């Protein structure tokens, strides 16, 4: 019976189980993420070497003219365990780490979750997934408040494959519609952003409204869009939302 149980545990039946409990799921990049991992032993004794926590998200990429979603690892936290867990034994392992400052905002199109697993020799590793509600990085929060001041409302937040990213395979994109100041000039504003230690970089794509025959022609052949780059330093962001609002307003007007 013991050998049978070991064989079954090796394929995941009657093996140890893992459950991650987070102290707080609403977090911002750069925050401390804390919690504990509960491990429940299975039907046989098993050797656990490591506990690993991955911060995960997904991004969209075009492959053979089709949009596909691809999972991306944002961060890895490895916790050595080196313990034999007995049948039905329960243990708890606390954890604490700083969430990567480049973690994207959570949305329906770009979920963020913590993937937990155990390294068990000669067995399928038990796994657990827990969602996170990631709010904007403090730098980006100021930019989003400035965009709101300008009357831009978010249509969609998504992660898209990008060769411009310096760390991951994607960049997060904000799609916004104008409702006040720029509603007569723009159809849409798209912003890709990148967080750095001392500044925030924005790639701004402006989709102008079609005006007259020339504008309709430009829209038909996709030349009604312009792109620009904007870097806002930490010192400038610390000057507040009004300063950032003026900076973004000028950047848009210079590209209309």
Beta strands, then each sheet from edge to edge (+ up, - down):
strand 1: 17-22
strand 2: 26-28
strand 3: 32-40
strand 4: 46-63
strand 5: 66-85
strand 6: 90-98
strand 7: 112-120
strand 8: 127-135
strand 9: 152-161
strand 10: 170-178
strand 11: 186-195
strand 12: 199-208
strand 13: 225-233
sheet 1: 1+ 3- 6+
sheet 2: 2+ 8+ 7- 4+ 5-
sheet 3: 9+ 10- 11+ 12- 13+
end
